[in-house]
């Protein structure tokens, strides 16, 4: 027993020491937690402020795009690559799509036999399908802008026609042509009636277009073709060749669908590139498409992603070229006018030259003598020609001498003799 007691005491001391160590360890570990608990309200306040700031930023930045807007990001959002040759190309050129627009039929207004015929035609259409299709229905606000513009043009043309008819009626009245006047008045009344009817239709359509609740539902058949259906070895074909092959296959499929739908009385057509763009525009802009139609967007050139102006140096060069052209035209015109004046002066100087003047006088005298050749004796005519050619006034380079009174009297008698003969001949003929 004496040996066991020291061992027990030693074990008790060891246990007490371990317990003390555990107590110290407990206080050591609990001290940071108390501090953390004391700091928790401050951390909560900071976090709440940060969250409020984030909420405010979200409200301010609502609807704004954050990030880099690139061509790839836009195409990833729109899920198609491009529109080429009446086809929509998707999935990096692996899928080609062509769309058919179908016009509905008044099924409820048909008789039972006609309804059965439509149903049988549609069943036949479904049985003839050998490839997958998709049906897409799109509702749009009725846009009557083109129809209204067409009506207004026709109304204006009718008003112009009525004005022309009024002019013709006035002319017929001036000529006292009663039959033509009655015919034109009837034509005028007919045109006036058509004009009034056209104005009423235009007003009605404008009022109808102002009602935004008028919707138009359009049904489309979407036909797809994948390049994998062509077969292997696509690397040996260029992109244009692949586009042509896909177009041929899609066009054939669409024609088969259109002819099959025709048995049900449904008319259809293949959408072209512009109509496909309008279809996608309305699909991606449900609300904005009502305010800004696709045609208005094209007229406003919204299809251009950016506009670039000419370089300043290029503008200066074009302006300088324009000024040079204008100055060159002015100089050329001025030179032509001055050259024409110089030519006129030269001609005048030549005419003032005595030799040329005498030559012109001689030619004129011979022409005047030739006018009386038939009334003169041939010998007299011949001698007169010699006198003109050998006239002294035409031979000298100085100014010709004034004729004497006897020469003037003889010349006057010679000039009046043919006139008297002509007057006598006219009197005898009368």
C-alpha positions as CSV (number, residue, x, y, z in Angstrom):
1,X,0.0,0.0,0.0
2,X,2.9,2.4,0.7
3,X,4.1,2.0,-2.8
4,X,0.7,2.5,-4.4
5,X,-0.1,5.8,-2.7
6,X,2.8,7.7,-4.4
7,X,1.8,6.4,-7.7
8,X,-1.8,7.6,-7.2
9,X,-0.6,11.0,-6.0
10,X,1.5,11.2,-9.1
11,X,-1.4,10.3,-11.4
12,X,-3.6,12.8,-9.6
13,X,-1.1,15.5,-10.2
14,X,-0.8,14.6,-13.9
15,X,-4.5,14.6,-14.3
16,X,-4.8,18.0,-12.5
17,X,-2.0,19.4,-14.8
18,X,-3.8,18.1,-17.9
19,X,-7.0,19.7,-16.7
20,X,-5.3,23.0,-16.2
21,X,-3.7,22.8,-19.6
22,X,-7.1,22.1,-21.1
23,X,-8.6,25.1,-19.2
24,X,-5.9,27.4,-20.5
25,X,-6.3,26.1,-24.0
26,X,-10.1,26.7,-23.8
27,X,-9.7,30.3,-22.7
28,X,-7.1,30.8,-25.4
29,X,-9.4,29.5,-28.1
30,X,-12.4,31.3,-26.9
31,X,-10.8,34.7,-26.7
32,X,-10.7,35.3,-30.6
33,X,-14.3,34.2,-31.0
34,X,-15.4,36.8,-28.5
35,X,-13.5,39.4,-30.4
36,X,-15.0,38.2,-33.7
37,X,-18.4,38.5,-32.2
38,X,-17.7,42.0,-31.1
39,X,-16.7,42.9,-34.7
40,X,-19.6,41.2,-36.3
41,X,-22.0,44.3,-36.2
42,X,-19.4,46.5,-37.9
43,X,-18.9,43.9,-40.7
44,X,-22.6,43.6,-41.1
45,X,-23.0,47.3,-41.5
46,X,-20.2,47.5,-44.1
47,X,-21.7,44.6,-46.1
48,X,-25.1,46.3,-46.1
49,X,-23.6,49.5,-47.4
50,X,-21.8,47.6,-50.2
51,X,-25.0,45.9,-51.2
52,X,-26.9,49.2,-51.3
53,X,-24.3,50.7,-53.5
54,X,-24.5,47.7,-55.8
55,X,-28.2,48.0,-56.0
56,X,-28.0,51.7,-56.9
57,X,-25.5,50.9,-59.6
58,X,-27.7,48.2,-61.0
59,X,-30.6,50.7,-61.1
60,X,-28.5,53.3,-62.9
61,X,-27.0,50.8,-65.3
62,X,-30.3,49.0,-66.1
63,X,-30.6,48.2,-69.8
64,X,-27.0,49.2,-70.6
65,X,-24.6,46.9,-72.3
66,X,-21.4,46.1,-70.3
67,X,-18.5,44.6,-72.2
68,X,-17.0,44.8,-75.6
69,X,-19.5,44.8,-78.5
70,X,-17.9,42.8,-81.3
71,X,-19.1,41.3,-84.5
72,X,-18.9,37.8,-83.0
73,X,-20.9,38.7,-79.9
74,X,-23.7,40.2,-82.2
75,X,-23.8,37.1,-84.3
76,X,-23.8,34.8,-81.3
77,X,-26.9,36.7,-80.0
78,X,-28.7,36.6,-83.3
79,X,-27.9,33.0,-84.0
80,X,-27.3,33.4,-87.7
81,X,-24.3,34.3,-89.8
82,X,-25.7,36.1,-92.9
83,X,-28.4,36.3,-95.5
84,X,-27.3,35.3,-99.0
85,X,-29.3,34.5,-102.1
86,X,-32.7,34.4,-100.3
87,X,-31.2,32.0,-97.7
88,X,-30.4,32.4,-94.0
89,X,-27.0,30.8,-93.2
90,X,-26.5,29.5,-89.6
91,X,-24.0,27.6,-87.5
92,X,-20.9,28.8,-89.3
93,X,-22.1,27.8,-92.7
94,X,-23.4,24.3,-91.9
95,X,-27.1,25.1,-92.0
96,X,-29.0,26.9,-94.8
97,X,-32.6,28.0,-94.3
98,X,-35.3,29.1,-96.8
99,X,-38.6,30.5,-95.7
100,X,-42.0,30.2,-97.4
101,X,-44.8,32.7,-96.6
102,X,-48.3,31.2,-96.7
103,X,-51.5,33.1,-97.2
104,X,-54.4,31.7,-95.3
105,X,-57.9,30.6,-96.5
106,X,-61.3,31.5,-95.1
107,X,-61.9,28.0,-93.8
108,X,-64.9,29.0,-91.7
109,X,-66.7,30.6,-94.7
110,X,-66.3,27.4,-96.8
111,X,-68.9,24.8,-97.4
112,X,-68.5,21.3,-96.0
113,X,-67.3,19.9,-99.3
114,X,-64.7,22.7,-99.6
115,X,-63.5,22.1,-96.1
116,X,-63.1,18.4,-96.8
117,X,-61.1,19.3,-99.9
118,X,-58.8,21.5,-97.9
119,X,-58.3,18.9,-95.3
120,X,-57.5,16.2,-97.8
121,X,-55.1,18.5,-99.6
122,X,-53.3,19.2,-96.3
123,X,-53.1,15.5,-95.5
124,X,-51.6,14.9,-98.9
125,X,-49.1,17.7,-98.3
126,X,-48.0,16.0,-95.0
127,X,-47.7,12.6,-96.7
128,X,-45.5,14.0,-99.5
129,X,-42.9,15.5,-97.0
130,X,-39.6,13.7,-97.1
131,X,-37.6,16.2,-95.0
132,X,-38.3,18.1,-91.8
133,X,-40.0,21.5,-91.7
134,X,-40.9,24.1,-89.1
135,X,-44.0,26.2,-88.9
136,X,-43.5,29.8,-87.6
137,X,-46.3,32.2,-86.9
138,X,-45.6,35.9,-86.5
139,X,-48.1,38.6,-85.5
140,X,-47.5,42.2,-86.7
141,X,-49.3,45.4,-86.4
142,X,-51.0,46.1,-89.7
143,X,-48.9,48.5,-91.7
144,X,-50.8,50.2,-94.5
145,X,-48.2,52.8,-95.4
146,X,-47.5,51.5,-98.9
147,X,-51.2,51.1,-99.7
148,X,-51.9,54.6,-98.5
149,X,-49.1,56.1,-100.6
150,X,-50.4,54.1,-103.6
151,X,-53.9,55.4,-103.1
152,X,-52.6,59.0,-102.8
153,X,-50.7,58.7,-106.0
154,X,-53.7,57.5,-107.9
155,X,-55.9,60.2,-106.4
156,X,-53.3,62.8,-107.6
157,X,-53.2,61.3,-111.1
158,X,-57.0,61.4,-111.3
159,X,-57.0,65.1,-110.3
160,X,-54.5,65.8,-113.0
161,X,-56.7,63.9,-115.6
162,X,-59.7,66.0,-114.6
163,X,-57.8,69.2,-115.2
164,X,-56.8,68.0,-118.6
165,X,-60.4,67.1,-119.4
166,X,-61.4,70.6,-118.4
167,X,-58.9,72.0,-120.9
168,X,-60.3,69.8,-123.6
169,X,-63.9,70.8,-122.8
170,X,-62.9,74.5,-123.0
171,X,-61.4,73.8,-126.4
172,X,-64.5,72.0,-127.6
173,X,-66.7,74.8,-126.4
174,X,-64.6,77.3,-128.3
175,X,-64.9,75.3,-131.5
176,X,-68.7,74.8,-130.9
177,X,-68.2,71.0,-131.1
178,X,-71.3,69.9,-129.1
179,X,-70.8,66.1,-129.5
180,X,-67.3,66.2,-128.3
181,X,-68.2,68.5,-125.4
182,X,-70.9,66.2,-124.2
183,X,-68.6,63.2,-124.4
184,X,-65.9,65.0,-122.4
185,X,-68.4,66.1,-119.8
186,X,-69.5,62.5,-119.3
187,X,-65.9,61.5,-118.9
188,X,-65.3,64.2,-116.4
189,X,-68.3,63.1,-114.3
190,X,-67.1,59.6,-114.3
191,X,-63.6,60.6,-113.2
192,X,-65.0,62.8,-110.5
193,X,-67.0,59.9,-109.1
194,X,-63.9,57.7,-109.1
195,X,-61.9,60.5,-107.5
196,X,-64.4,60.9,-104.6
197,X,-64.4,57.1,-104.1
198,X,-60.6,57.1,-104.0
199,X,-60.5,59.9,-101.4
200,X,-63.0,58.0,-99.2
201,X,-61.0,54.8,-99.4
202,X,-57.8,56.7,-98.6
203,X,-59.4,58.3,-95.5
204,X,-60.8,55.0,-94.3
205,X,-57.4,53.3,-94.7
206,X,-55.6,56.1,-92.8
207,X,-58.1,55.8,-90.0
208,X,-57.7,52.0,-90.0
209,X,-53.9,52.3,-89.8
210,X,-54.1,54.7,-86.8
211,X,-55.6,51.8,-84.8
212,X,-52.7,50.1,-83.3
213,X,-54.8,47.1,-82.2
214,X,-55.2,45.8,-85.7
215,X,-52.9,42.8,-86.0
216,X,-52.0,40.7,-88.9
217,X,-51.0,37.1,-88.4
218,X,-48.6,35.5,-90.9
219,X,-47.6,31.9,-91.2
220,X,-44.3,30.7,-92.5
221,X,-42.8,27.4,-93.4
222,X,-39.1,27.1,-92.5
223,X,-37.1,24.6,-94.6
224,X,-33.6,23.7,-93.6
225,X,-30.7,22.0,-95.4
226,X,-27.4,21.0,-93.9
227,X,-24.1,20.7,-95.7
228,X,-23.7,17.3,-94.2
229,X,-26.4,16.1,-96.5
230,X,-24.2,16.8,-99.5
231,X,-21.8,14.1,-98.4
232,X,-18.1,14.0,-97.7
233,X,-15.3,15.9,-99.3
234,X,-16.7,19.4,-98.7
235,X,-13.1,20.7,-98.6
236,X,-12.8,20.4,-102.4
237,X,-15.8,22.8,-102.9
238,X,-15.5,26.6,-102.5
239,X,-18.1,28.6,-100.5
240,X,-19.8,29.8,-103.6
241,X,-20.2,26.3,-104.9
242,X,-21.6,25.1,-101.6
243,X,-24.0,28.1,-101.5
244,X,-25.2,27.2,-105.1
245,X,-25.8,23.5,-104.2
246,X,-27.7,24.4,-101.0
247,X,-29.7,26.9,-102.9
248,X,-30.7,24.4,-105.6
249,X,-31.8,21.8,-103.1
250,X,-33.7,24.3,-100.9
251,X,-35.4,25.9,-103.9
252,X,-36.5,22.4,-105.1
253,X,-37.9,21.6,-101.7
254,X,-39.7,24.9,-101.4
255,X,-41.3,24.5,-104.8
256,X,-42.5,21.0,-103.9
257,X,-44.0,22.4,-100.7
258,X,-45.7,25.3,-102.5
259,X,-47.2,23.0,-105.1
260,X,-48.4,20.6,-102.4
261,X,-50.0,23.5,-100.4
262,X,-51.7,24.7,-103.6
263,X,-53.9,21.6,-103.5
264,X,-55.4,23.0,-100.3
265,X,-56.0,26.3,-101.9
266,X,-53.1,27.9,-100.0
267,X,-51.0,30.3,-102.0
268,X,-47.4,30.8,-101.0
269,X,-44.2,32.4,-102.0
270,X,-40.5,32.2,-101.2
271,X,-39.2,35.2,-99.3
272,X,-36.3,37.1,-100.8
273,X,-33.3,38.4,-98.9
274,X,-35.0,41.7,-98.0
275,X,-38.1,40.0,-96.8
276,X,-36.0,37.6,-94.7
277,X,-34.2,40.6,-93.1
278,X,-37.6,42.1,-92.3
279,X,-38.8,38.8,-90.8
280,X,-35.7,38.7,-88.5
281,X,-35.9,42.4,-87.7
282,X,-39.5,42.0,-86.4
283,X,-38.5,38.8,-84.5
284,X,-35.6,40.5,-82.7
285,X,-37.4,43.9,-82.2
286,X,-41.0,43.1,-81.1
287,X,-41.7,46.6,-79.7
288,X,-39.4,48.8,-81.8
289,X,-40.7,47.3,-85.0
290,X,-44.1,49.0,-84.5
291,X,-42.5,52.4,-83.9
292,X,-39.8,52.1,-86.5
293,X,-40.7,49.8,-89.4
294,X,-38.2,48.0,-91.5
295,X,-38.8,50.1,-94.6
296,X,-38.3,53.3,-92.5
297,X,-35.1,51.8,-91.1
298,X,-33.8,51.1,-94.6
299,X,-34.8,54.6,-95.7
300,X,-32.9,56.1,-92.8
301,X,-29.9,53.9,-93.6
302,X,-29.9,52.1,-90.3
303,X,-28.5,49.0,-92.0
304,X,-25.1,50.8,-92.1
305,X,-23.3,50.1,-88.8
306,X,-21.2,53.1,-89.2
307,X,-20.7,56.1,-91.5
308,X,-17.3,57.5,-92.4
309,X,-16.5,60.9,-93.8
310,X,-13.9,61.7,-96.4
311,X,-10.4,62.7,-95.4
312,X,-9.6,66.4,-95.0
313,X,-6.9,66.3,-97.6
314,X,-9.2,64.5,-100.0
315,X,-11.8,67.1,-99.5
316,X,-9.3,69.9,-100.1
317,X,-8.1,68.1,-103.2
318,X,-11.6,67.7,-104.6
319,X,-12.4,71.3,-103.9
320,X,-9.2,72.4,-105.6
321,X,-10.0,70.2,-108.6
322,X,-13.5,71.7,-108.8
323,X,-12.0,75.2,-108.7
324,X,-9.5,74.3,-111.4
325,X,-12.3,72.9,-113.6
326,X,-14.4,76.0,-113.2
327,X,-11.5,78.3,-113.9
328,X,-10.5,76.3,-117.0
329,X,-14.1,76.4,-118.3
330,X,-14.2,80.2,-117.8
331,X,-10.8,80.7,-119.6
332,X,-11.9,78.4,-122.5
333,X,-15.2,80.2,-122.9
334,X,-13.4,83.6,-122.8
335,X,-10.8,82.5,-125.3
336,X,-13.6,81.3,-127.7
337,X,-15.4,84.6,-127.4
338,X,-12.2,86.6,-128.0
339,X,-11.1,84.4,-130.9
340,X,-14.5,84.9,-132.5
341,X,-14.1,88.7,-132.2
342,X,-10.7,88.5,-133.6
343,X,-11.9,86.4,-136.6
344,X,-14.7,89.0,-137.2
345,X,-12.1,91.8,-137.2
346,X,-9.8,89.9,-139.5
347,X,-12.8,89.3,-141.9
348,X,-13.6,93.0,-141.7
349,X,-10.1,93.9,-142.5
350,X,-10.0,91.6,-145.4
351,X,-13.2,93.1,-146.7
352,X,-11.7,96.5,-146.3
353,X,-8.8,95.5,-148.5
354,X,-9.3,97.2,-151.9
355,X,-8.5,94.2,-154.1
356,X,-10.8,92.0,-152.2
357,X,-13.4,94.7,-152.1
358,X,-13.2,95.1,-155.9
359,X,-13.4,91.4,-156.4
360,X,-16.5,91.2,-154.2
361,X,-18.0,94.2,-156.1
362,X,-17.3,92.5,-159.4
363,X,-18.9,89.2,-158.2
364,X,-22.0,91.0,-157.0
365,X,-22.3,93.0,-160.3
366,X,-22.1,89.8,-162.3
367,X,-24.8,88.2,-160.1
368,X,-27.1,91.1,-160.7
369,X,-26.4,91.0,-164.5
370,X,-27.1,87.3,-164.5
371,X,-30.6,87.9,-163.0
372,X,-31.6,89.8,-166.2
373,X,-29.9,87.4,-168.7
374,X,-33.2,86.2,-170.1
375,X,-34.5,89.7,-170.8
376,X,-31.3,91.0,-172.5
377,X,-29.9,90.3,-175.9
378,X,-27.2,87.7,-175.8
379,X,-24.7,90.1,-177.4
380,X,-25.6,92.9,-175.0
381,X,-25.3,90.5,-172.1
382,X,-21.8,89.4,-173.3
383,X,-20.6,93.0,-173.8
384,X,-22.0,93.9,-170.3
385,X,-19.9,91.1,-168.8
386,X,-16.8,92.4,-170.5
387,X,-17.6,95.9,-169.3
388,X,-17.9,94.7,-165.7
389,X,-14.6,92.7,-165.9
390,X,-12.7,95.6,-167.6
391,X,-14.2,98.4,-165.5
392,X,-11.7,101.0,-164.6
393,X,-12.9,101.5,-161.0
394,X,-12.3,97.8,-160.4
395,X,-8.8,97.8,-161.9
396,X,-7.3,100.7,-159.8
397,X,-6.3,100.1,-156.2
398,X,-7.4,103.6,-155.3
399,X,-10.9,104.6,-154.6
400,X,-13.0,104.5,-157.8
401,X,-13.9,107.8,-159.5
402,X,-17.3,109.2,-159.2
403,X,-19.3,108.5,-162.4
404,X,-20.4,111.5,-164.6
405,X,-24.0,112.5,-165.0
406,X,-24.1,110.9,-168.5
407,X,-22.8,107.6,-167.2
408,X,-25.3,107.7,-164.3
409,X,-28.2,108.4,-166.8
410,X,-27.1,105.6,-169.1
411,X,-26.7,103.2,-166.2
412,X,-30.2,104.1,-165.0
413,X,-31.7,103.5,-168.5
414,X,-29.9,100.2,-168.7
415,X,-31.2,99.1,-165.3
416,X,-34.8,100.2,-165.9
417,X,-35.1,98.6,-169.4
418,X,-35.4,95.1,-168.1
419,X,-37.9,96.2,-165.5
420,X,-40.1,97.8,-168.2
421,X,-40.0,94.6,-170.2
422,X,-41.0,92.5,-167.2
423,X,-43.9,94.9,-166.4
424,X,-45.1,94.8,-170.0
425,X,-45.0,91.0,-170.1
426,X,-47.0,90.8,-166.9
427,X,-49.7,93.1,-168.3
428,X,-50.0,91.1,-171.5
429,X,-50.3,87.9,-169.5
430,X,-53.1,89.5,-167.4
